[in-house]
Amino acid sequence: MADSGRAHRRGRFITVEGSEGAGKSTHLASLVAHLEAHGIEVVSTREPGGTPLAEAIRDLLLARREETLDALAELLLMFAGRAQHLAEVIRPALAAGRWVVCDRFTDASFAYQGAGREMGHATVATLAKLVHGDLNPDLTLYLDLPRDVGLARTRRRGELDRFEVENAAFFDRVRQGYLDLAAAEPERIQTLDASGDLDTVRAGVIAAIDAFLARTQGQGA
């Protein structure tokens, strides 16, 4: 009976955020491995994406083409993929007691479309309430670094996607959007300096998740 109770306890939802070159994918992998070493069953996923349909939407969003994608269309596509992702992956995993670690979630929409595209916080908040009003991350790790550092790292990786070729002012707005979110929700969003070397940043990520584990264990999670 104890195992049955554990199976029905909601899992935890952790997101990793950051702009281009912050090393999200690398540090997310370290985070997942660390949780699994603690015996936690983890579902690792990403946005946009996470399901076949949402991955197709991701391709639409990232591909560079002659036609300019309207900012509202971009935002709606983001939330369309998110709705599918929530229905197929995130909500079922959490309901089964698994932890979900996601490379970006709605904070990215506030930063990229709300701030970067200058659509405003309220517009994004309306869609967030509609799509997942009762579900938000338990912990968000925001990997912060100066715009020029991040873009230099991105360019070294090779071909750039539609977002990565945006101008400096766009990325400055995105970064400020993230910083504003972190200031508004300091208990949920942990800001980590991602400008250092890989090992230093990884150590910060692991320290943050260890602190979160200690809190959740204290709450009986």
C-alpha beads as a LAMMPS data file, in Angstrom:
LAMMPS data file: protein, C-alpha beads

221 atoms
220 bonds

1 atom types
1 bond types

-500.0 500.0 xlo xhi
-500.0 500.0 ylo yhi
-500.0 500.0 zlo zhi

Masses

1 110.0

Atoms # bond

1 1 1 0.000 0.000 0.000
2 1 1 2.918 2.352 0.712
3 1 1 4.173 1.959 -2.846
4 1 1 0.699 2.702 -4.178
5 1 1 0.606 5.934 -2.195
6 1 1 3.983 6.934 -3.525
7 1 1 2.868 6.284 -7.103
8 1 1 -0.018 8.716 -6.711
9 1 1 2.011 11.518 -5.176
10 1 1 2.471 14.323 -7.690
11 1 1 5.968 14.591 -9.093
12 1 1 8.006 17.793 -9.134
13 1 1 8.315 20.079 -12.129
14 1 1 11.723 21.699 -12.717
15 1 1 12.584 23.979 -15.613
16 1 1 15.899 25.302 -16.911
17 1 1 15.843 28.707 -18.596
18 1 1 18.357 30.972 -20.276
19 1 1 19.058 32.751 -23.512
20 1 1 21.367 31.640 -26.305
21 1 1 24.710 30.182 -25.256
22 1 1 23.781 29.701 -21.602
23 1 1 24.452 25.951 -21.740
24 1 1 20.939 24.839 -20.829
25 1 1 21.096 21.450 -22.527
26 1 1 24.443 20.552 -20.968
27 1 1 23.453 21.548 -17.464
28 1 1 20.023 19.986 -17.774
29 1 1 21.703 16.653 -18.521
30 1 1 23.847 17.007 -15.392
31 1 1 20.769 17.889 -13.372
32 1 1 18.860 14.846 -14.606
33 1 1 21.802 12.529 -13.854
34 1 1 22.068 13.993 -10.353
35 1 1 18.375 13.429 -9.631
36 1 1 18.531 9.884 -10.973
37 1 1 21.521 9.197 -8.718
38 1 1 19.196 10.087 -5.840
39 1 1 16.745 7.420 -6.989
40 1 1 14.278 9.838 -8.572
41 1 1 12.505 8.809 -11.767
42 1 1 12.908 11.702 -14.196
43 1 1 11.308 12.614 -17.510
44 1 1 13.637 14.928 -19.455
45 1 1 11.999 17.035 -22.152
46 1 1 12.166 20.387 -23.924
47 1 1 10.219 23.307 -25.344
48 1 1 9.241 24.014 -27.918
49 1 1 8.926 20.292 -28.518
50 1 1 8.551 17.207 -26.390
51 1 1 6.047 15.328 -28.598
52 1 1 6.062 14.579 -32.342
53 1 1 3.495 17.302 -33.030
54 1 1 5.213 19.833 -30.769
55 1 1 8.563 19.022 -32.402
56 1 1 6.996 19.794 -35.789
57 1 1 5.895 23.153 -34.373
58 1 1 9.458 23.670 -33.134
59 1 1 10.720 23.199 -36.681
60 1 1 8.278 25.866 -37.880
61 1 1 9.413 28.275 -35.186
62 1 1 13.165 27.867 -35.643
63 1 1 13.472 27.605 -39.421
64 1 1 14.774 30.657 -41.239
65 1 1 12.626 31.611 -44.234
66 1 1 11.874 34.619 -46.399
67 1 1 8.423 35.095 -44.893
68 1 1 8.473 36.983 -41.585
69 1 1 6.653 35.165 -38.816
70 1 1 4.200 37.514 -37.111
71 1 1 4.905 37.967 -33.390
72 1 1 1.387 36.893 -32.362
73 1 1 1.553 33.860 -34.638
74 1 1 4.879 32.964 -33.021
75 1 1 3.395 33.231 -29.532
76 1 1 0.327 31.173 -30.453
77 1 1 2.510 28.466 -31.986
78 1 1 4.554 28.350 -28.778
79 1 1 1.442 27.782 -26.703
80 1 1 -0.043 25.313 -29.174
81 1 1 3.057 23.156 -28.792
82 1 1 2.956 23.692 -25.029
83 1 1 -0.657 22.544 -24.770
84 1 1 0.186 19.328 -26.617
85 1 1 3.320 18.830 -24.534
86 1 1 1.393 19.266 -21.295
87 1 1 -1.349 16.866 -22.369
88 1 1 0.922 14.111 -23.648
89 1 1 4.042 14.317 -21.490
90 1 1 4.170 16.728 -18.566
91 1 1 0.828 16.239 -16.825
92 1 1 0.796 12.411 -17.148
93 1 1 4.347 12.137 -15.813
94 1 1 3.663 14.380 -12.823
95 1 1 0.412 12.556 -12.070
96 1 1 2.340 9.260 -12.039
97 1 1 4.785 10.641 -9.470
98 1 1 7.692 11.211 -11.851
99 1 1 9.760 14.391 -11.821
100 1 1 9.790 16.400 -15.035
101 1 1 12.859 18.432 -16.014
102 1 1 12.162 20.690 -18.966
103 1 1 14.479 22.786 -21.128
104 1 1 12.399 25.993 -21.135
105 1 1 8.710 26.533 -20.372
106 1 1 6.425 29.555 -20.148
107 1 1 9.072 31.806 -18.600
108 1 1 10.682 31.679 -22.037
109 1 1 7.492 33.022 -23.600
110 1 1 7.434 35.900 -21.132
111 1 1 11.088 36.640 -21.938
112 1 1 11.164 36.072 -25.704
113 1 1 7.689 37.082 -26.845
114 1 1 6.544 39.258 -23.951
115 1 1 9.804 41.195 -23.585
116 1 1 11.864 40.397 -26.690
117 1 1 8.986 40.860 -29.156
118 1 1 7.525 43.584 -26.925
119 1 1 4.117 41.918 -26.752
120 1 1 3.826 42.621 -23.048
121 1 1 3.463 40.484 -19.941
122 1 1 -0.348 40.543 -19.913
123 1 1 -0.737 38.947 -23.341
124 1 1 1.497 36.021 -22.424
125 1 1 -0.158 35.696 -19.002
126 1 1 -3.587 35.347 -20.647
127 1 1 -2.427 32.379 -22.718
128 1 1 -0.553 30.865 -19.773
129 1 1 -3.715 30.927 -17.669
130 1 1 -5.692 29.308 -20.482
131 1 1 -3.149 26.572 -21.249
132 1 1 -1.818 25.653 -17.796
133 1 1 -3.322 27.949 -15.202
134 1 1 -3.186 25.316 -12.460
135 1 1 0.337 24.113 -13.192
136 1 1 3.613 26.014 -12.878
137 1 1 7.188 24.882 -12.219
138 1 1 8.158 24.068 -8.642
139 1 1 11.705 25.263 -9.357
140 1 1 13.264 27.187 -12.224
141 1 1 17.001 27.528 -12.729
142 1 1 17.760 30.618 -14.795
143 1 1 21.225 30.543 -16.354
144 1 1 22.167 34.176 -16.818
145 1 1 25.057 35.604 -18.803
146 1 1 25.901 38.767 -20.755
147 1 1 24.417 38.932 -24.232
148 1 1 27.763 39.103 -26.062
149 1 1 29.154 36.083 -24.220
150 1 1 26.111 33.999 -25.058
151 1 1 26.018 34.974 -28.710
152 1 1 29.739 34.286 -29.138
153 1 1 29.215 30.769 -27.782
154 1 1 26.224 30.262 -30.066
155 1 1 28.107 31.314 -33.189
156 1 1 30.856 28.796 -32.439
157 1 1 28.279 26.002 -32.655
158 1 1 27.656 26.577 -36.365
159 1 1 24.479 27.376 -38.302
160 1 1 22.097 29.737 -36.510
161 1 1 18.324 29.383 -36.208
162 1 1 15.699 32.120 -36.632
163 1 1 16.010 33.371 -33.053
164 1 1 19.798 33.246 -32.932
165 1 1 20.126 35.789 -35.754
166 1 1 18.073 38.429 -33.924
167 1 1 19.668 41.801 -33.155
168 1 1 21.398 42.818 -29.940
169 1 1 18.472 44.923 -28.708
170 1 1 16.193 41.875 -28.886
171 1 1 18.522 39.806 -26.719
172 1 1 18.938 42.653 -24.257
173 1 1 15.156 42.759 -23.849
174 1 1 15.031 38.973 -23.449
175 1 1 17.658 39.036 -20.723
176 1 1 15.912 41.863 -18.905
177 1 1 12.660 39.942 -19.191
178 1 1 14.221 36.971 -17.448
179 1 1 15.769 39.163 -14.765
180 1 1 12.411 40.808 -14.105
181 1 1 10.752 37.395 -13.743
182 1 1 13.455 36.269 -11.319
183 1 1 13.055 39.431 -9.256
184 1 1 9.291 38.908 -9.093
185 1 1 9.521 35.232 -8.042
186 1 1 12.803 34.755 -6.143
187 1 1 11.621 31.642 -4.309
188 1 1 10.839 29.747 -7.515
189 1 1 13.455 31.176 -9.887
190 1 1 17.081 30.662 -8.883
191 1 1 19.434 32.852 -10.915
192 1 1 22.834 31.308 -11.638
193 1 1 25.822 32.992 -13.284
194 1 1 26.386 31.027 -16.502
195 1 1 29.349 33.064 -17.734
196 1 1 31.949 30.935 -15.953
197 1 1 33.572 27.670 -16.976
198 1 1 31.515 24.503 -17.310
199 1 1 32.519 22.935 -13.995
200 1 1 31.821 26.089 -12.010
201 1 1 28.358 26.515 -13.494
202 1 1 27.596 22.818 -13.057
203 1 1 28.529 23.077 -9.388
204 1 1 26.043 25.926 -8.999
205 1 1 23.303 23.911 -10.678
206 1 1 23.930 20.903 -8.433
207 1 1 24.001 23.073 -5.320
208 1 1 20.665 24.608 -6.267
209 1 1 19.031 21.229 -6.854
210 1 1 20.473 19.832 -3.621
211 1 1 18.918 22.725 -1.723
212 1 1 15.608 22.026 -3.439
213 1 1 15.855 18.318 -2.592
214 1 1 16.451 19.191 1.032
215 1 1 13.335 21.378 1.066
216 1 1 11.129 18.796 -0.620
217 1 1 12.324 16.046 1.705
218 1 1 11.491 18.299 4.602
219 1 1 7.987 18.627 3.185
220 1 1 7.639 14.861 2.902
221 1 1 7.905 14.809 -0.905

Bonds

1 1 1 2
2 1 2 3
3 1 3 4
4 1 4 5
5 1 5 6
6 1 6 7
7 1 7 8
8 1 8 9
9 1 9 10
10 1 10 11
11 1 11 12
12 1 12 13
13 1 13 14
14 1 14 15
15 1 15 16
16 1 16 17
17 1 17 18
18 1 18 19
19 1 19 20
20 1 20 21
21 1 21 22
22 1 22 23
23 1 23 24
24 1 24 25
25 1 25 26
26 1 26 27
27 1 27 28
28 1 28 29
29 1 29 30
30 1 30 31
31 1 31 32
32 1 32 33
33 1 33 34
34 1 34 35
35 1 35 36
36 1 36 37
37 1 37 38
38 1 38 39
39 1 39 40
40 1 40 41
41 1 41 42
42 1 42 43
43 1 43 44
44 1 44 45
45 1 45 46
46 1 46 47
47 1 47 48
48 1 48 49
49 1 49 50
50 1 50 51
51 1 51 52
52 1 52 53
53 1 53 54
54 1 54 55
55 1 55 56
56 1 56 57
57 1 57 58
58 1 58 59
59 1 59 60
60 1 60 61
61 1 61 62
62 1 62 63
63 1 63 64
64 1 64 65
65 1 65 66
66 1 66 67
67 1 67 68
68 1 68 69
69 1 69 70
70 1 70 71
71 1 71 72
72 1 72 73
73 1 73 74
74 1 74 75
75 1 75 76
76 1 76 77
77 1 77 78
78 1 78 79
79 1 79 80
80 1 80 81
81 1 81 82
82 1 82 83
83 1 83 84
84 1 84 85
85 1 85 86
86 1 86 87
87 1 87 88
88 1 88 89
89 1 89 90
90 1 90 91
91 1 91 92
92 1 92 93
93 1 93 94
94 1 94 95
95 1 95 96
96 1 96 97
97 1 97 98
98 1 98 99
99 1 99 100
100 1 100 101
101 1 101 102
102 1 102 103
103 1 103 104
104 1 104 105
105 1 105 106
106 1 106 107
107 1 107 108
108 1 108 109
109 1 109 110
110 1 110 111
111 1 111 112
112 1 112 113
113 1 113 114
114 1 114 115
115 1 115 116
116 1 116 117
117 1 117 118
118 1 118 119
119 1 119 120
120 1 120 121
121 1 121 122
122 1 122 123
123 1 123 124
124 1 124 125
125 1 125 126
126 1 126 127
127 1 127 128
128 1 128 129
129 1 129 130
130 1 130 131
131 1 131 132
132 1 132 133
133 1 133 134
134 1 134 135
135 1 135 136
136 1 136 137
137 1 137 138
138 1 138 139
139 1 139 140
140 1 140 141
141 1 141 142
142 1 142 143
143 1 143 144
144 1 144 145
145 1 145 146
146 1 146 147
147 1 147 148
148 1 148 149
149 1 149 150
150 1 150 151
151 1 151 152
152 1 152 153
153 1 153 154
154 1 154 155
155 1 155 156
156 1 156 157
157 1 157 158
158 1 158 159
159 1 159 160
160 1 160 161
161 1 161 162
162 1 162 163
163 1 163 164
164 1 164 165
165 1 165 166
166 1 166 167
167 1 167 168
168 1 168 169
169 1 169 170
170 1 170 171
171 1 171 172
172 1 172 173
173 1 173 174
174 1 174 175
175 1 175 176
176 1 176 177
177 1 177 178
178 1 178 179
179 1 179 180
180 1 180 181
181 1 181 182
182 1 182 183
183 1 183 184
184 1 184 185
185 1 185 186
186 1 186 187
187 1 187 188
188 1 188 189
189 1 189 190
190 1 190 191
191 1 191 192
192 1 192 193
193 1 193 194
194 1 194 195
195 1 195 196
196 1 196 197
197 1 197 198
198 1 198 199
199 1 199 200
200 1 200 201
201 1 201 202
202 1 202 203
203 1 203 204
204 1 204 205
205 1 205 206
206 1 206 207
207 1 207 208
208 1 208 209
209 1 209 210
210 1 210 211
211 1 211 212
212 1 212 213
213 1 213 214
214 1 214 215
215 1 215 216
216 1 216 217
217 1 217 218
218 1 218 219
219 1 219 220
220 1 220 221
